[in-house]
Amino acid sequence: MANMCAFEVLEGKYDSGLVLLADHAMALVPAEYGDLGLDRSVFERHIAYDIGIEALTRALAAELSCPAVMATFSRLLIDPNRGEDDPTLIMKLSDGAIIPANHPLSPDERERRLERYHRPYHHAIDALIEKSVEATGRRPLVISLHSFTPFWKGVARPWHTGVLWDGDPRAVRPLIDALAAIEGVIVGDNEPYDGALKGDTMNRHCMEKGIAHALLEVRQDLIADAGGVALWAGRIAPILAALNADDDMHVLRRFPSRA
């Protein structure tokens, strides 16, 4: 894709006090990189993007009338959910797939990807949060949306959804409780991953600044089609609306980090 913008903003009511983020929403690669030396089918896999999350983000933003920002570039180009000094920022190997365009990688090319894609996305997040603050006079509740594979290394993952977090429990505990109250839904608490990661999106924009937040994961097979997206958007939207109505979600409060 020529002249590709690193992000897409979904405009909403900035005075809603709620902001959605989607780091791995899409699997696009700028035209100059071709397919990074990979077979095109690789970009349909979870290693390229979070399956179902673009559609879920659009559905939730529409239902909640809140703004959202989504990264447009594939995590195989550069991972927006990693700090600039993270060794997994630009992967040479991902779940068995060697990425030829990422190895060897010169310092100049690394900086180029940071400057053209990674940093603009994070600047867009800063701008979205600031617009919400200007509209409300308070900090927004920030929810980051991701999806995970139903199996990892041949082992089934039992969770339908998971909430990842570090040290700020404000949005996390009620979010986990509300999801767990849905009949038949198994919720992971810091599963399938640990939410404490230095320099990642939640750490950078929320944890370090004292903004209430949570990272919500949904299993990919559950949101792989329109019906699944509609079901989960319908489940999640009222929970987020209730969370957002809590004044404590809009107060700056710093908590110790495990990262």
C-alpha angles and dihedrals in degrees: 000000000000121000090006119188113225094226146022122219119209104207117223142147104311089195089063089088092223128107126186125203131193113187097177102032098127143031101215123142125194113254093245090066096050107198094328087256091297133122108263091240089070089072089065090061130089091252090070100046145339105279113231097007099106090056093043092050092050091048094049094044089052094045094047096036089228132136123256138182124209129190110235100198126085118256085233089071093048129328113243090195093066132079118251092253096045112121090222093055091105111022123215092188127023124182092330097318117116111214106213096192091057098056123092095019121182121221088243092055091047090053091046092057091046092051097044102038118005099047097042090054092052092045087054090054091051090050093049093050091047092051089053091050091050091051097047108020087232137085116266127238105249122209121186116203125212139154133218136205120261090230132035121192089343095307119117116236109223098202123098091196138359138200118218122199146151120207107326109088099175099102095021104065097048091042092053092045093050094048092046089053090065107100113256096004118131112203125200119218102212087344138163084015138012112255096213106098123145113236098008121131098270093043093049102042103028118011096051092044100044096246116150111247149147136196112227120201124193122190109255099230089058094058100032094112139034093263093054092046091051092049095050095041087054091051098044102040098068091045092054091045090054092047091049091054090063110098091212089069090065101051123096108243126159122213129189113269127224091203 
